[in-house]
Amino acid sequence: MKSLLIKDLSPQQTQMFLQYAVAPRPIAFVSTIDEEGNVNLSPFSFFNLFSSNPPILVFSPARRVRDNTTKHTLDNVLKIKECTINIVNYDMVQQTSLSSTDYPKGVNEFVKAGFTELKSEHIRPPRVKEAPVQFECIVRDVIALAETPGAGNLVLAEVIAMHISEDVLGEDGKIDQLKMDHVARLGGDWYSRVTKESLFQVVKPLTTMGIGVDALPDKIRNSKVLTGNNLGQLGNVESIPVVEANEKEELLKLYSKLSENQIHLIAKEFLDNGNVLDAWKILQL
């Protein structure tokens, strides 16, 4: 394993390793205004949700590594403590990238990138009409982490209103992750797209207490076939399922001549398809 000390790296090298490793990152597409009312629009991938009550989104317009200058977004929120944060989907990604160009102060990136300004209902900066989800925010605080090249400035934005396109809502009124078509930033020029093929669900142990990997029988825990993910699935049950005698007899007729590795391969297929119960049944033969 390659080990690196930050003190031995240039800011450019540190940034490169961090952005390629800590990914994918959601994109905050932020609109702000200056004291003259000029609109600025810029994307930030140092961004996430940090609280739901109060609802706080945090993004970080970092100081430029190349020359240590600050971005117009940061300058604006220090003066006018309002912003909109718009969520980027695949249909917007190329225009969003274009808006990140370092245009001179006073240039409206809505116009440059071809986006539509939508008047906000509670604050002055406009929303991005094309965004599937739009948040109107009040800036509660800006925390400067340093004044060195690449230093972040944490903008704590409290959501006071949200606007959600009905196109991304399911029949239950909730946001349908399959309809969002999210994109996210990685390192360099790389992005990722959240598609139906790349989505999967992991059952969370919120209402039950999983037995844990340490409680699995040795032959399962030390399997040469089952992966760490598979062991996590097996350890997430509240108790090891009981196989009724008649069912066990039927399973033995089918699988009794198989080796342990072959049994584990079949169990792994069940697990990879999300069928934990049947995996447990065959593993108990």
Sequence and secondary structure as in RCSB ss.txt:
>XXXX:A:sequence
MKSLLIKDLSPQQTQMFLQYAVAPRPIAFVSTIDEEGNVNLSPFSFFNLFSSNPPILVFSPARRVRDNTTKHTLD
NVLKIKECTINIVNYDMVQQTSLSSTDYPKGVNEFVKAGFTELKSEHIRPPRVKEAPVQFECIVRDVIALAETPG
AGNLVLAEVIAMHISEDVLGEDGKIDQLKMDHVARLGGDWYSRVTKESLFQVVKPLTTMGIGVDALPDKIRNSKV
LTGNNLGQLGNVESIPVVEANEKEELLKLYSKLSENQIHLIAKEFLDNGNVLDAWKILQL
>XXXX:A:secstr
     GGGS HHHHHHHHHHHS  B  EEEEEE TT  EEEEEESSEEEEEETTEEEEE     TTT    HHHH
HHHHS EEEEEE BGGGHHHHHHHTS   TT  HHHHHT  EE  SSSSS EETT SEEEEEEEEEEEE  SSTT
  EEEEEEEEEEEE GGGB TTSSB HHHH BEEE STT EEE  TTT       SSS    GGGS HHHHT SS
S HHHHHHHTTSSS     HHHHHHHHHHHTTS HHHHHHHHHHHHHTT HHHHHHHHT 
